[in-house]
């Protein structure tokens, strides 16, 4: 396996040579020894119902396969056109079957958010995985086991953790330094040269660890209110990553750059000197991305089918079997400040309609969803009917519901830990 550290400088540190510097690292990420497709079980039989909505008895996550596959191919094409590696985050869908669609689109390297998720996808044939979460020292045995099976990348932001991890490993693990460019969730401050070089030296001096580069998830873009704001934030993040990269170069290390937020990956015209992108939410998109301007309504690929269990016309309310344990409590603010937890669509053929104007989920309890309904919706919906809810945050909604029903009638299981 190639190592981006190379051997150009003393002590194994890297020579700097502009954009050609990470060619070896890029080629290393393209290898894949076993096809995930071959490791999957045969698909479940197609449903015998004439209409997909007829199968729904309780809150059910519907998945539009055609939209998902289109979203995958569009993002893969963006990466290819830009000349960057595409390592999509699988935490959104958490499904071996959906992973197969990525493989068919040419993806060979993936991102996950937990050790358990890494083990699940490793069990389905993936052999190049980035664990995009700070190392949990209580799971080093599992990390070591994974490192013996595949090319494993981990995130570090502590010299002490680097040393403890290295002492317990018996297989090579690649390291990305987690860098904070302004989101302030975790990571080394982009402008703290001492912190960056301290951790880099610890990685360099610790057996079984190899420095690959610097990585960030700039979650600030999820709060952006326009595509232009996303692009502005991306430009700022990129400048900060380049500054961190220059800090490491000044001490002899070469470092690739990896970024990973769906809004920026969907909207920026150029990724600049970035080497790798790791978006995840784009596979389904959701109302948050629609609100930002990162997607069109026609690209949202999941909806929660919910039975109507009560009507309250005097209050302009419909009550759904579909609450916080199904949709999550992530919300968007309307212009007046009121939170909403989903937008309403109606069954339409084997899919769903455009968003119903004026209809939204305005309240949630554990199992209940309260829909504010305009008169035309109230007049045409009765108890026992179904409505679809486009989620605010599809990652959490998918995780809560645990499996998908495709519009062509196939149940797709998700990883359950």
C-alpha positions in Angstrom: 0.0 0.0 0.0 1.3 3.4 -0.9 2.0 6.1 1.7 1.6 9.8 1.1 4.5 10.4 3.5 6.9 9.1 0.9 10.7 9.2 1.6 11.9 12.5 0.3 13.1 14.1 3.5 14.9 13.0 6.6 13.0 10.9 9.1 10.6 9.7 6.4 8.8 13.0 6.0 7.5 14.2 2.7 8.7 16.2 -0.2 6.3 18.9 -1.3 5.6 19.0 -5.0 2.4 20.9 -5.7 -0.7 19.0 -7.1 1.3 15.9 -8.0 2.1 15.3 -4.4 -0.9 13.0 -3.6 -1.0 10.8 -6.7 0.2 7.8 -4.8 -2.4 8.4 -2.1 -5.1 8.7 -4.7 -4.1 5.5 -6.4 -4.1 3.8 -3.0 -7.7 4.7 -2.4 -8.9 3.1 -5.6 -8.0 -0.5 -4.8 -10.8 -2.9 -3.7 -10.2 -6.6 -3.2 -13.8 -7.8 -2.9 -16.9 -6.6 -4.6 -19.7 -5.6 -2.1 -22.1 -6.9 -4.7 -20.9 -10.4 -4.4 -21.3 -10.4 -0.6 -24.9 -9.4 -0.6 -27.8 -11.8 -0.1 -30.3 -12.2 -2.9 -32.9 -9.4 -2.9 -36.2 -10.0 -1.3 -39.1 -10.8 -3.5 -41.0 -8.0 -5.1 -44.3 -7.0 -3.4 -47.5 -8.4 -4.9 -49.4 -5.2 -4.2 -50.5 -3.2 -7.2 -49.6 0.0 -5.4 -46.8 0.5 -2.9 -48.9 2.6 -0.6 -51.2 -0.4 0.0 -48.5 -2.1 2.0 -48.2 0.7 4.6 -49.8 0.0 8.0 -47.5 2.2 10.2 -44.8 4.8 9.7 -42.7 3.5 6.8 -39.7 5.0 5.1 -40.3 5.0 1.3 -37.3 5.2 -0.9 -37.3 6.3 -4.6 -34.6 4.0 -6.0 -34.3 6.0 -9.3 -33.8 9.3 -7.4 -31.1 7.7 -5.2 -29.2 6.3 -8.1 -29.4 9.6 -9.9 -28.1 11.4 -6.9 -25.2 9.0 -6.6 -24.2 9.3 -10.2 -24.5 13.1 -10.2 -22.2 13.5 -7.2 -19.7 10.9 -8.6 -19.6 12.9 -11.8 -19.0 16.1 -9.9 -16.0 14.5 -8.2 -14.7 13.0 -11.4 -15.0 16.3 -13.3 -13.1 18.1 -10.5 -10.4 15.4 -10.3 -11.0 14.7 -6.6 -11.4 11.3 -4.9 -15.0 10.4 -4.0 -15.4 8.8 -0.6 -19.1 9.1 0.3 -20.3 8.9 3.8 -22.5 5.8 4.4 -24.0 7.0 7.7 -27.0 8.4 5.9 -28.3 5.2 4.4 -26.5 2.5 6.4 -27.6 -0.2 3.9 -25.6 -2.8 2.2 -28.0 -2.7 -0.7 -27.7 1.0 -1.2 -23.9 0.5 -0.9 -24.2 -1.8 -3.9 -25.6 1.1 -6.0 -22.5 3.2 -5.0 -20.2 0.3 -6.1 -22.0 0.1 -9.4 -21.3 3.8 -9.8 -17.6 3.2 -9.4 -17.1 4.0 -5.7 -14.4 1.9 -4.0 -13.7 3.9 -0.8 -16.2 4.9 1.8 -16.7 6.8 5.0 -18.5 5.7 8.2 -19.2 7.2 11.6 -18.7 4.3 14.0 -16.6 1.2 14.5 -19.8 -0.9 14.3 -20.7 0.6 11.0 -17.2 0.0 9.7 -17.5 -3.7 10.7 -20.9 -3.9 9.0 -19.7 -2.6 5.6 -16.4 -4.6 5.9 -18.6 -7.6 6.3 -20.2 -6.7 2.9 -17.0 -6.5 1.1 -15.7 -2.9 1.4 -12.0 -2.7 1.8 -11.1 1.0 2.1 -12.9 2.7 4.9 -12.5 6.0 6.8 -13.8 6.0 10.3 -14.8 9.7 10.5 -15.1 10.0 14.3 -12.5 10.6 16.9 -10.8 7.4 18.0 -12.5 5.7 20.9 -9.7 4.1 22.9 -12.1 1.6 24.3 -12.6 0.1 20.9 -8.9 -0.3 19.9 -9.2 -4.1 19.7 -12.0 -3.7 17.1 -10.0 -1.0 15.2 -7.0 -3.4 15.2 -9.1 -6.2 13.8 -10.4 -4.0 11.0 -6.9 -2.8 10.2 -5.9 -6.4 9.6 -8.8 -6.8 7.1 -8.7 -3.6 5.1 -7.2 -0.2 4.4 -8.4 1.7 7.5 -8.3 5.5 8.0 -8.9 7.0 11.4 -9.2 10.6 12.8 -6.8 11.9 15.5 -6.6 15.3 17.2 -4.5 14.3 20.3 -0.9 13.2 20.6 -1.7 11.1 23.7 -4.4 9.2 21.8 -2.0 8.7 18.9 0.6 7.1 21.2 -2.0 5.0 23.1 -3.5 3.8 19.8 -0.2 2.9 18.2 1.0 0.9 21.2 -2.0 -1.4 20.9 -2.0 -1.9 17.2 -0.4 -4.7 15.3 -1.5 -3.6 11.8 -1.0 -0.4 9.9 -3.6 2.4 10.3 -3.7 5.6 8.2 -4.3 8.8 10.1 -6.1 12.0 9.2 -5.7 15.0 11.5 -9.2 16.4 12.3 -9.1 20.1 11.7 -11.7 22.6 13.0 -12.2 25.4 10.4 -15.0 27.2 12.4 -17.7 24.7 13.3 -16.2 24.1 16.8 -17.6 20.6 17.2 -14.2 18.9 17.4 -10.8 19.0 15.8 -7.5 20.9 16.0 -7.8 24.6 15.5 -6.7 25.4 11.9 -4.5 28.2 13.1 -2.8 26.4 16.0 0.5 25.5 14.5 1.8 24.0 17.7 -1.2 21.7 18.1 -1.0 20.6 14.5 2.7 19.8 14.5 2.6 18.2 17.9 0.0 15.6 16.8 1.7 15.2 13.4 5.0 14.3 15.2 3.3 11.9 17.5 1.7 10.1 14.5 5.1 10.1 12.7 7.0 8.6 15.7 4.3 6.0 16.6 4.5 2.5 15.1 1.7 1.4 12.8 0.4 5.0 12.2 0.9 6.8 8.9 -0.2 10.4 8.3 -2.4 10.9 5.3 -3.6 14.4 5.6 -6.0 16.9 7.2 -9.8 16.4 7.2 -12.8 18.6 8.2 -16.5 18.5 8.3 -17.7 22.1 8.1 -21.2 21.8 9.6 -21.6 25.6 9.4 -23.0 25.2 5.9 -26.1 23.4 7.2 -27.1 26.7 8.8 -26.6 28.6 5.6 -29.7 30.4 4.1 -28.5 30.5 0.5 -26.2 28.8 -2.0 -24.0 32.0 -2.0 -23.6 31.7 1.8 -22.5 28.0 1.4 -20.0 29.0 -1.2 -18.6 31.8 1.0 -18.2 29.4 3.9 -16.5 26.9 1.7 -14.1 29.4 0.5 -13.2 30.4 4.0 -12.9 26.8 5.1 -10.6 26.1 2.1 -8.3 29.0 2.9 -8.0 27.8 6.5 -7.3 24.2 5.4 -4.6 25.5 3.1 -3.1 27.4 6.0 -3.0 24.2 8.1 -1.6 22.3 5.2 1.2 24.9 4.8 2.0 24.6 8.5 2.6 20.9 8.1 4.6 21.5 4.9 6.8 23.9 6.7 7.8 21.1 9.0 8.4 18.6 6.1 5.0 16.8 6.0 2.9 16.6 2.9 -0.9 16.3 3.6 -3.9 15.7 1.5 -7.1 17.6 2.1 -10.5 16.0 2.7 -13.8 17.8 3.1 -17.2 16.4 3.7 -20.4 18.5 3.8 -23.3 17.9 1.4 -24.2 21.6 0.9 -20.7 22.6 -0.3 -20.2 19.4 -2.3 -23.5 20.0 -4.0 -23.0 23.7 -4.7 -19.5 24.9 -5.2 -18.3 25.3 -8.8 -14.7 24.3 -8.0 -13.3 22.2 -5.1 -9.9 24.0 -5.4 -6.9 22.1 -4.1 -9.0 19.6 -2.2 -8.1 16.0 -2.8 -11.1 14.1 -1.5 -14.8 14.8 -0.8 -17.0 12.8 1.7 -20.6 14.0 1.4 -23.3 11.7 2.7 -26.7 13.3 3.0 -26.9 13.9 -0.8 -27.9 10.3 -1.4 -31.4 11.2 -0.1 -31.3 14.9 0.4 -34.1 16.4 2.6 -35.9 19.6 3.6 -32.8 21.1 5.2 -30.9 20.8 1.9 -33.9 22.1 0.0 -34.1 25.1 2.3 -30.4 25.8 1.8 -30.7 25.5 -2.0 -28.4 22.5 -2.2 -31.1 20.3 -4.0 -34.4 20.5 -5.8 -37.6 19.0 -4.4 -37.4 16.4 -7.2 -34.1 15.1 -5.8 -35.4 14.3 -2.3 -35.5 10.5 -2.4 -37.2 9.5 0.8 -40.6 10.2 2.4 -42.2 8.8 5.5 -45.6 7.3 4.8 -47.8 8.0 7.9 -51.4 6.9 8.6 -53.9 9.6 9.4 -55.5 8.7 12.8 -57.6 11.8 13.7 -59.0 15.0 12.2 -59.6 18.3 14.0 -61.0 20.6 11.3 -61.8 23.4 13.8 -58.1 23.6 14.7 -57.0 22.9 11.1 -55.2 19.8 12.2 -54.6 16.3 11.1 -53.1 13.8 13.5 -50.6 11.3 12.1 -49.2 8.0 13.4 -45.7 9.4 13.0 -44.0 11.2 15.8 -40.6 12.1 17.1 -39.5 8.4 17.2 -40.1 8.2 13.5 -39.2 11.7 12.1 -36.7 13.0 14.8 -37.1 16.4 16.3 -34.8 18.2 13.9 -36.7 21.2 12.7 -36.6 24.2 10.3 -37.8 27.7 11.2 -40.4 29.3 9.1 -40.1 33.0 8.4 -42.2 33.9 11.4 -40.0 31.7 13.6 -42.3 28.7 14.1 -40.5 25.3 13.9 -41.7 22.7 11.4 -40.7 19.0 11.5 -41.6 18.0 7.9 -43.5 18.9 4.8 -46.6 17.0 3.5 -46.8 15.2 0.2 -49.7 13.0 -1.0 -49.6 9.5 -2.4 -49.4 9.8 -6.2 -49.1 6.6 -8.3 -46.1 4.6 -7.1 -44.5 7.7 -5.6 -45.5 11.0 -4.0 -46.8 14.4 -5.1 -45.0 17.7 -4.9 -45.2 19.4 -1.4 -48.7 20.4 -0.5 -48.7 24.2 -0.1 -49.5 25.3 3.4 -49.2 21.9 5.0 -46.5 21.0 7.5 -45.8 19.0 10.6 -45.9 21.6 13.3 -45.8 19.5 16.5 -44.5 16.1 17.6 -44.8 13.9 20.6 -43.4 10.4 20.8 -45.9 8.7 18.4 -48.1 11.7 17.3 -47.5 14.1 14.4 -49.6 17.3 14.3 -50.1 18.5 10.8 -51.3 22.0 10.0 -53.6 21.4 7.1 -55.1 23.9 4.6 -58.9 23.5 3.9 -58.4 21.6 0.6 -56.3 19.0 2.5 -58.7 18.7 5.4 -61.7 18.3 3.0 -60.1 15.4 1.1 -58.3 13.4 3.8 -60.1 11.0 6.3 -59.0 8.7 9.0 -57.2 5.7 7.6 -55.7 7.6 4.7 -52.0 8.1 4.2 -49.8 11.2 3.9 -46.1 11.3 3.1 -43.8 13.5 5.2 -40.5 14.8 3.7 -38.0 14.8 6.6 -36.1 17.7 7.8 -33.0 15.6 8.3 -33.0 12.3 6.4 -30.0 10.8 8.2 -31.8 10.8 11.5 -35.1 9.7 10.1 -33.5 6.7 8.3 -31.7 5.8 11.5 -34.9 5.8 13.5 -37.0 3.8 11.1 -34.4 1.2 10.4 -35.4 -0.1 6.9 -36.8 1.1 3.6 -39.6 0.2 1.3 -38.6 1.0 -2.3 -41.3 2.3 -4.7 -40.9 -0.9 -6.7 -41.8 -3.0 -3.6 -38.5 -4.2 -2.1 -37.8 -4.1 1.6 -34.2 -3.0 2.2 -32.7 -3.6 5.6 -30.3 -1.2 7.4 -27.4 -2.1 9.7 -28.7 -2.5 13.3 -26.1 -2.3 16.1 
